[in-house]
Each structure stands twice: as structure tokens, then as C-alpha cells.
């Protein structure tokens, strides 16, 4: 809507600028389509009478007329630039969205190629052992401490850009973000979980990375990227509902180029 209003304003301004106020030294003016100075007189096309007319140059306030024309031209150029930049931004955003698959999941762009990250198999580890997390059927709440884990100390998805941008096509209206994983004893901890006795309240404690989020479409496509460069280490993009123990995990590692 804002772009349309600006465009209409620019068109109106252009139409206004097409008609010029030819100011007179007595304070009046003629509305003209164009004018030109010819030695000691000014020849102009009258908008009111739709014909060419002339008047002595010494009756015309030429300085004021030229100043206003220049002002209008500058304003028109600035507003036209705003419209052009907004149109360019819209075009680029549409092109960006068109590259991302519509299937739910997480994607990133590398060397102008869109690459998916496979959702990881996560497991809940509590005092009854380790159980594969089923997103559509969360692990039953067992009172006490638990952790959500991934097998292995390192992700196979190695990224060199600590400010990597990701796209997530949500499968449901849930929270999402980036978390830092904690490698230990052959696994990576995604989050610590506390299940309160009696009430069975679930308290989840992921190490969240502060991110920027941008909605790309109305049907659940978002872009997210870290507010600050990520330190080398293990991370994941996650989607979840707080307190439901249903976190989906797309793991990756940040390993800047040149570091072993």
C-alpha cells in the first residue's frame, strides 16, 4: 500500500511539475506548460488559453521561477528514487522466496545454490534410558532431569560462514530459532529438560543464540540469522512448542575456512 501511495504521489508531482508557474515581479504568475527567454521577452505556452504568448522579460521574476522549477525537479527525482529502490527490494524478495522449496524444513544458500539440512534424529535421555523423540507423539513426561541429545560429537553439516543465513519453512505455527549444542561423551546436548514432580510441568533450557527473524511469506517461510557472528562450534536450527518436548533439530557446525 505504501509503495502504491508513493507511486501515485510521484505521478501527481510529475503532472504538477509539467505545469510551471511563470512568476511576475508584481507578485502574480501565469501557469504555463513551457517557456523560453528570447532576448528581451519571454515566450510561453499558456495552460489557461492553450496558446503561445509573449511578455517583456523585465516583467518576469525569472530567478523565482527557475528556483521553483529546480526544487520540483529535485523533489521528483528523490521520490522516484524511493519508488525505484522499493520496487527493486520487492523484486529481489520475490526472487529470494522463489528459490526456497515449499516443503517444511531448513535450507541455506551456498555458492548461489539452495541446500537443505536433513532433520536430525534426536533422543531424550532420562533415568529410564534414551528414547528416540517422535515429534507427533512426544516422549511421556517422567519426573526428574533429562536431556535432548544427538548422536556424535560433530555435525556432518559444516558451514564456514559464522553469520550464515537460514530459511525455515515451518510445519506448524511454533517457535523457532538457533541453539548452541554442548558436545560431551560422544553426544551433543541440544537442551536440558526438567520435569517437575506432581505437576509434570516441563522446563526446557536450550542455549539460545540471539537471532534476527524475517517473515518471507504468509504460509510460514522465515529467514533467520545470528545477531552476532557464531563462534566455532556445534549448533542447530530448531522448531518447537515450549513445554511439549517436541523439538525438531537441524544440526550444523561452524568451522571457518582455514581452521582445522
N, C-alpha and C positions, 0 to 999 in steps of 0.2 A: 504493500500500500504506500509506504513512504517513497519508494522509488517511483511509483506512478505519479505521486503528487509533485515530486521534484521535476519529473519529465514534463508535466503539464505546466509547471512554473517556468521552466526554461522555454517552452514553446510560447507561452504568453509573453515572456520577456523578449523573445526574439521578434514577436509580432510588434511589441511596443517599440523595440529598438529600430524596427523597419521604418517607423514614422519618427521624424525628427522635429524637435521644437527649434525653430529658427528665431532666436531671441532678438528683440528690438531694444534699442537704447532707451526707449521711453517706458520700458517695463513689460510691454506686451510681447506676443510671439505669433508666428504663423506655424501651423502644423504642416510639415512638408514631407514628401517621400524621399527627396534628394535635393541637393543644392550644389552650386559651384560658383566660385568667385571669378568674375571676369573683369579685370582691370578696376574700374571704379563702380561697378554694380554687382549685385548678386542675382543669379538666375536660379529659380527654384520651381519644383513641381508641387503645386498646392493640392493637399489632400481634400480640402473642403470643396474646391472648384474643379478638381481633376483636370488641370491645365497648367502649362508653363507660364510663369510670371517673372517680373523683374522688379528690383528696387535698388536705390542708391546704396552703395556699400557703407557710407557714413551713417546710415540709419540702423545698421545691423550690429548687434553685440556679438561679434564673431568669436571673441575669446570665451564667453559664457557658453555659446552654442557648441564649440569644439570640445570644451571641457566636459560637458554633459554627455556628448556622444562617446568620448573616450571612456568615461565612467561606466556607461551602459555596456559598452563592448567588453570591458574588463570583467564586469559582473556576469555577463552572459558566458564568457569563456570559463570563469571559475565554476559556475553552476553546471555547465556542460561537462567539465572535467569530473565533477562529482558523480554525475549520471553515468559517464563512461566507466569510471572506476567501479561503481556498484554493479553495473551490468557485467563487467569483467569478473568480479567476485562471484556473482551468481552463476555465470557460465563455468567458472573453474570448480565451484562447489558441485554442480551437476555432473561435471566430468569426473570428479573425485568419487562421488557416490556410485556412478555407473560402473566403476572398476571393481567395486566390492560385491562379492556374491551375496545373494539374498538368504542363503542358508544360515541358520543360527551357528555362531562360532566366533572365533577370534582370528584376525588377519593383520598382516603388516605389509608394508611395501619396501622392497629392497631392489635396487637397480631397476626401478620402474616396473617391477614385477610384483603382483599381489601374491603373497604366500600365506597359507593357512597354518595355524598351530593346532595340532591334534589335542583334543581334550585328554587330560591325564587320568589314569585310574588311581583314585585316592582311597585311603583306608583309614578307618577310625580305630585307634589303638587305646583300649581301656583295660581294666583289670580282668576282662574275660578274653583278651586276645585282640587280634587285628581282624577287622571285617571290612570288606570292600563296600564303599559308600555307594548306595543306589540313590540317584538324585530324585527319582519319582517316589521312592519309598525310603525315607531317611532312616538311619540306624536308630533302634529303640533307645530311649534315654536310660542310661544306667548311672545311678548316683555316683559321684566321685569325679576324679580327674581323667581326662582323655586328651589325645592329640589327633589331629588330622594330618596324615603323612603321605608322602610319595616315596616309592622305592628308589634307591640310588642316591648318591651324593651330588650328582651333577645332571643337569638337563641336557638333552641332545639338541635342543634348540639354542644355538649360540648366536648372540647378536653383538655387534661391535659398537653400536650407537647407544651411548648412555642416556640419550634423550629420545629414544625410539618412540614413535607414534604407533598406536594400535587402533584397530577398528573392532568393535564388538557388536554383533547382531544378536540382540537378546532373544532368548527363547521364551521368556516370561518377564513381566514387569517386576524386576528385582533390583537389588543393589549390585553395583559392580565397581571394580577398581583394580589396583595393583598392590600386591603384598610382597614383602621380603620373606624368603624362606630361610630356615635355620638348618643347615646340614649337621648331622651327628649320627654316629653309629650306623652308617650305611643307609640312612634315610634322610629325607628333607621334611622338616616340620612346617606345615602350612599355617597351622594355628593351634593354640592351646584351648581346650574346652573344659569348662567346669559345669557339672550338672548338680544343681542344688537338691539335697535330700528333701523329701516330702513334697515340695512344690514342683520339683522336676524342671525348674527354670534353667534354661541353657545360657551360659555366659561364654561367648566366643572372644578370643583375644588374638586376632591376627596382627602382624606388624605391618600396618598400612603405609603405603607410600603416598604422599600428597600429590594429587594429580589435577590436571585441568580436564574438564569434560565438555564435549560439544555435541549436541544432537544434530545428526546429519539428515535424518528422515523422520516422518511421523510414525513409522512402523518399527521403531526400535533399533535403528542403526546409530551408534555413537562412536566418536573418536575420543581417545584419551591418551594423555602423555604426561610424564612427570613434571612437576613444577621445578625441580632441580635435577641435574644430571645424576643418574643412579650410579652408585659405587659398584665396582666389580663384585659379582656375587650371583646368587640364585634368587629368582623372582617368579611371580605368576600373575597373570590376569585372572580375576575371579568373578564369579556371579553367584549371588546367594540371597537368602532371606534370613534376616537376623533371628537367631533362636530356633531355626528349623534344622540345623545340621545337614544342609543340602547343597553345600558349596561345590560348584563346578570349577575346575582348575585347569588353566592352560599355562604350563610351565615354560620358562626360558631362563637363560643365563646371560649376564652382561660380561663380556670379555673384550675390552677394547683392543683394537688392532695393535699388534706389536708386543702385547703382554702374553707371557706363557702361562 
